């Protein structure tokens, strides 16, 4: 499992250091899970998973699209959508005309993502985009629950209800008063979003979500 440098901490980051392998063994590991809204009568909880230490890869700039096409990777159309790449077990998120985020479809199996990164790094062509360092600069949370859209409506100006924002949609907006990218992935098989934002604000984001849950 590829993870970030030990010094890169997010709200649950210290718990990783106590784990024998340095990372949880699966998405269901309690090490990465925290409840921001407890279960209430007739309503399930809303939970946040801190996935920041899982591998991801970003490429942007001139040549990024052509390089991905050269690897037989279909590009998401239009911008602000996610396209699964079944042949490589990856998800490709298109954030701009030449701006891509690559995620592993299975967090416990990062080999395909590592292979793509290695191909890109070893390719000597002049124009292939550049590494946008998404592992270094972005925190990665996943928030999910049956009422997650109503909960996020307290802090996000976009209507995130399931009937308005289909699966694999991407929204570049604001959450907790900061720039944030939301990707509807339903990663835990219920309504949920991956959140990507400035890693230096990870503690603030978690605190804000907990305060909203307690309100």
C-alpha positions in Angstrom: 0.0 0.0 0.0 1.5 3.3 -1.0 0.9 6.0 1.6 2.1 9.5 2.2 5.1 10.7 4.2 4.8 10.0 7.9 4.8 13.7 8.7 1.6 14.4 6.7 -1.1 14.3 9.3 -4.9 14.7 9.1 -7.4 14.4 12.0 -7.1 10.6 12.1 -3.6 10.5 10.9 -1.9 9.7 14.2 -3.9 6.5 14.4 -2.2 5.2 11.3 1.1 5.3 13.2 -0.3 2.9 15.7 -1.4 0.4 13.1 1.2 -2.4 12.4 1.0 -1.9 8.6 0.8 1.8 8.7 -2.6 1.8 7.0 -6.0 0.2 7.6 -6.5 -3.1 5.9 -9.8 -2.1 4.3 -12.3 0.7 3.8 -14.3 -0.7 6.7 -11.4 -0.3 9.2 -12.5 1.6 12.2 -9.2 3.5 12.1 -10.4 5.8 9.3 -14.1 6.2 10.3 -15.7 8.9 12.4 -19.4 9.7 12.9 -20.4 13.3 12.4 -24.2 12.7 12.8 -25.2 9.8 15.1 -28.0 7.4 14.2 -31.4 8.7 15.1 -34.9 7.2 15.0 -35.5 6.3 11.4 -32.3 7.9 10.2 -28.9 6.2 9.8 -25.7 8.0 10.8 -23.6 10.2 8.6 -19.9 9.1 8.7 -16.6 10.5 7.4 -13.8 8.3 6.2 -10.3 9.9 6.2 -8.7 8.4 3.1 -5.9 10.9 2.8 -3.1 8.4 3.1 -4.4 6.3 0.2 -2.7 6.6 -3.2 -3.9 8.9 -5.9 -2.3 10.6 -8.9 -3.0 13.9 -10.7 -1.8 15.0 -14.1 -2.6 18.3 -15.7 -1.3 20.7 -18.4 -0.5 20.4 -22.1 -0.2 16.8 -23.3 -2.1 15.2 -20.4 -5.1 14.2 -22.5 -3.0 12.9 -25.4 -0.8 10.9 -23.0 -3.9 9.2 -21.4 -5.3 8.5 -24.9 -2.0 6.9 -25.9 -2.5 4.4 -23.0 -6.0 3.5 -24.4 -7.6 5.2 -21.5 -11.0 6.7 -22.4 -11.4 10.3 -21.2 -14.5 11.4 -19.3 -16.8 13.6 -21.2 -17.7 16.3 -20.3 -15.5 18.0 -17.8 -16.5 17.5 -14.1 -17.3 13.8 -14.5 -15.7 10.5 -13.5 -15.2 7.6 -15.9 -14.3 4.1 -14.7 -11.3 2.5 -16.5 -12.2 -1.1 -16.1 -9.2 -2.5 -17.9 -6.9 -0.9 -15.3 -9.2 -0.9 -12.2 -9.0 2.8 -12.0 -11.3 5.8 -11.9 -10.5 8.9 -13.9 -11.9 12.2 -12.7 -11.8 15.0 -15.3 -11.5 18.4 -13.5 -10.6 20.5 -16.6 -9.7 20.3 -20.3 -6.2 19.1 -19.3 -6.6 18.3 -15.6 -7.1 14.7 -14.3 -7.3 12.9 -11.0 -6.7 9.2 -11.0 -8.1 7.0 -8.2 -7.9 3.3 -7.5 -11.3 1.6 -7.7 -10.3 -0.6 -4.8 -8.4 1.3 -2.0 -6.8 -2.0 -0.9 -5.3 -2.6 -4.3 -3.2 0.4 -5.4 -1.0 -1.6 -7.9 -2.8 -0.4 -11.0 -2.4 3.2 -10.0 1.2 2.7 -9.2 1.8 1.1 -12.6 0.2 4.0 -14.4 2.2 6.5 -12.4 5.4 4.5 -13.3 4.5 4.6 -17.0 4.0 8.3 -16.9 7.2 9.0 -15.0 9.3 6.8 -17.3 7.8 8.3 -20.5 10.4 10.6 -22.1 8.0 12.5 -24.4 8.2 16.3 -24.1 4.5 16.9 -23.6 2.7 14.6 -21.2 1.3 17.1 -18.7 2.9 17.4 -15.2 2.4 15.8 -11.8 -0.1 18.0 -9.9 1.0 16.5 -6.6 -2.6 15.6 -5.4 -1.2 13.2 -2.8 0.8 16.1 -1.3 -1.6 19.0 -1.5 -5.1 17.5 -1.1 -6.8 15.8 1.8 -9.2 13.1 0.8 -12.4 12.5 2.9 -15.4 10.4 2.0 -18.7 11.4 3.6 -21.8 9.2 3.3 -25.2 8.4 4.7 -28.8 8.3 3.6 -29.3 12.0 4.5 -25.8 13.2 3.5 -27.2 15.7 0.9 -29.4 17.4 3.5 -26.5 17.5 5.9 -24.1 19.1 3.3 -26.7 21.6 2.3 -25.9 23.4 5.6 -22.4 24.2 4.2 -22.4 23.7 0.4 -24.3 25.9 -2.0 -24.9 23.1 -4.6 -27.9 20.8 -4.6 -26.4 17.4 -3.9 -29.5 15.3 -3.8 -29.3 12.0 -5.6 -32.0 12.9 -8.2 -30.1 16.2 -9.1 -26.5 14.9 -9.0 -26.0 11.5 -10.6 -23.4 9.0 -9.7 -19.9 9.9 -11.1 -20.8 13.6 -11.1 -18.1 16.1 -10.0 -18.7 19.5 -8.4 -16.1 22.1 -7.8 -17.6 24.2 -5.0 -17.1 25.2 -1.4 -17.6 23.3 1.8 -16.9 24.6 5.3 -16.0 28.0 3.7 -13.1 26.5 1.6 -12.7 25.4 -2.0 -13.6 21.8 -2.3 -14.1 19.2 -5.0 -16.9 16.7 -4.4 -17.2 13.5 -6.5 -20.3 11.4 -6.1 -18.9 7.9 -5.8 -21.3 6.1 -3.4 -18.1 4.4 -2.3 -19.7 2.5 0.6 -22.7 1.5 -1.4 -24.9 4.3 -0.1 -25.2 8.0 -1.0 -21.7 9.5 -0.6 -19.1 11.9 -1.8 -15.3 12.0 -2.0 -14.1 15.4 -0.9 -10.7 16.8 -2.0 -9.4 20.0 -0.4 -6.3 21.7 0.9 -4.6 19.2 3.2 -3.5 22.0 5.6 -7.2 22.6 6.4 -8.0 19.0 7.2 -8.5 19.6 10.9 -10.7 22.6 10.2 -12.8 20.6 7.8 -13.3 17.7 10.3 -14.1 20.2 13.1 -16.6 22.0 10.9 -18.4 18.8 9.9 -18.6 17.7 13.5 -20.0 21.1 14.6 -22.7 20.9 11.8 -23.6 17.4 13.0 -24.0 18.6 16.5 -26.2 21.6 15.6 
